[in-house]
Amino acid sequence: MYVGDLEGVLPAEFDFQGVCDALEVVGGGVYCAGNPNTRRIRFNLASGGVYRNLAELIEYQKANQTELPVRFALQDIGYRYAGDASNAPNDVLGYLDMVQLAALVKNLADYATSAELYRNFVVRPDARFRIRMQYDVADLRPIPDLQGFVRDFISSEYHSAEKKDIARDSLAEIVGSREEVSLGEVASSFERISKSARTSYAMLLSKFSVASVRKEIDKQNLEDTLRLNKTFSEIQNQLLALPAALLIAGATIEVGKAYKNAAVLIGVTIFAILMWLLIHNQRSSVLAIQAEVDTRKANLKDQPELVSAQYSEQFQKLGVRVKKQLQTLMVVRGLVILALAVVLYAVVDSANDGRLSEGLIALFRLAFCLNGSP
């Protein structure tokens, strides 16, 4: 007879066989056997979730080591569990924590072997080990920080993949060069595992701190500002050539010398075309910078509002600078057109012996007289 069995004698006024048949219908393995001669009925208390002590609870059914029964009772301390562990003694709390630790190990492991007796890990090529999902009653004690660790590293969806990798690395660090450890050994070292994981995660977060984000944004904005300034500085020498081109054209164009004037016009036209292409290229560069700024601004919006709101003003200033640079390039393009138009006018006027200028002067005088007359 198993030590957890209980026997009793059925009183004579009850139908022995009828009671035994009814117990079999109830099921659950509680009813073991009955002897009609002695009217003794034997029950298996463990099948009904009643155990003499915690040792019997984890030894009678191995599944209890990793799966929490819906309810159970311990005779030696008179404790009953039915989902509420608020008044549980320390050894029972240790058992509940151990079951939760087993669930944590299952979540972190790569695969199971030997009917799930072992949970195998391949953290790195040099970190391969397995955890035997067994422990003794002597291993049962409350596990510090287990609840918080599960909440922060398993249940949380924020940085979930990174947190899982960190937890596995911390576990591998504790296991060291051993190929196999028991769940009880993991429980005894869990405080070190938790501390190591939290330290590693803090180092990960330091890469995404507000200070580092601000530093990166400031750096990128400064680079964009320098690139914007460069788009104008690269053509400033050519811009200085505009008044020089006008002076040379004005001093070279002569009345009655059509070929010489045509050569001047062709030269200025070529200069204007090259300037036009250069301005177009610089404008494309500014638009590319604007696209990069818009992309970084959109990525920043994916961050929490408290973070993104701090940098919205910086992006607005950068946007104003981009707009101003585009306007500056448009002004430069207008100046090139104006220079070409002035030279073209001078050449046409010289080809007509100055009559075009005389006509325009006469037209202005007429307009002035008409405007000044009562």
Buried (B, 14 or more C-beta within 10 A) or exposed (E): EEEBBBBEEBEEEEEBEEBBEEBEEEEEEBBBEBBEEEBBBBBBBBBBBBBBBBBBBBBBBEEBBBEBBEEBBBEEEEBEBEEEBEEBEEBBBBBBBBBBBBBBBBEBBEEBEEEEBBBBBBBEEEBBBBBBBBBEBEBBBBBEBBEEBBEBBBEEEEBEEBBBBBBBBBBBBBBEEEEEBBBBBBBBBBBEBBEBBBEBBEEBEEEEEEEEBBEEBEEBBEEBBEBBEEBBEEBEEBBEEBEEBBEBBEEBBEEEBEEBBEEBBEBBEEBBEEBBEBBEEBBEBBEEBBEBBEEBBEEBEEBEEEBBEBBEEBBEEBBEBBEEBBEBBEEBBEBBEEBBEBBBEBBEBBBEEEEBBEEEEEEEEEEEEEEEEE
